């Protein structure tokens, strides 16, 4: 599939695309609090500056998160999440970039779409009561992610018999649920959920096994940027994981990923430019 329908726009996937992360949370693992003011509210000037830079650097989408999903993160109310996210969706409307909202809550989905969001990025794969109804009522794109458990407990001894087969099977089932609800696959992406209820070995197996997800017939998004698996492999803290994150991202593209969700947009886009240029030469000919 070479594009995804996202409301009144579409995302061209003839080449891999980059999604930039904008967390308006105090407690996200890598960038928590960076976009908030002294009162803990989204800071318009800082957010617009960061967002504009990401768009200039090559991000096709910006993903706004109002509730941290790091291991052990606390839940926030629907009202609190809306207060964080909805103003940002409106502010970003002046930029030439697609807007994604990272949420599991149907009420937030509804209001985000009404405010101009093009895509809903749901780590719970639209399993919340009412989520499918909300998404049927609008035309936003949808990313379905796999997560074992929930953020507060997901890293407590995650187990699989065959992680690639189980994740692919779960995502296939969720795609079928959306189709049965009247939602076209042309609006859908899938994400294996690197770090969401997985050990290091599970994460590595999923990256190697990405062709099993591309076989589902919809584009695959991968988010490995700065995650704990990178820290485990390199011994670096979150801010020191940029280069290794890019290595993992390029491997994901080689295995079929169409979208990379990243914190470091400029660096990732530069790496993709080099990767594309080398590929265009067909060095194996």
Number of C-alpha atoms within 10 A of each C-alpha: 13 13 17 22 20 23 17 11 14 16 18 15 14 10 13 20 23 28 27 27 25 25 28 27 24 17 17 19 18 16 17 15 18 19 21 19 13 8 7 14 15 23 18 16 12 14 20 17 10 15 23 18 14 25 21 14 18 19 26 20 25 27 22 26 22 26 26 22 20 20 18 14 16 12 12 12 10 16 11 11 20 21 15 22 25 21 15 25 24 15 15 21 14 10 13 12 20 23 26 29 26 25 27 20 20 20 16 24 25 18 16 27 25 14 16 19 28 27 31 29 24 23 23 19 25 27 16 12 10 12 19 20 16 18 22 15 12 15 19 26 28 27 23 27 25 23 21 18 14 17 19 14 15 18 19 13 9 14 13 14 7 11 18 21 15 13 22 24 15 17 22 17 12 19 23 15 15 22 14 11 13 14 22 16 19 18 22 24 25 30 26 27 22 24 22 23 23 23 19 15 10 19 21 14 14 24 23 16 19 23 18 17 26 20 13 16 15 20 26 26 29 26 22 24 27 24 19 21 21 23 17 11 11 12 12 15 15 16 12 14 21 20 16 17 23 24 14 18 25 18 14 25 22 15 17 23 24 25 25 27 22 27 24 23 23 19 15 26 21 14 16 20 11 11 14 13 10 11 11 9 9 8 7 5 4
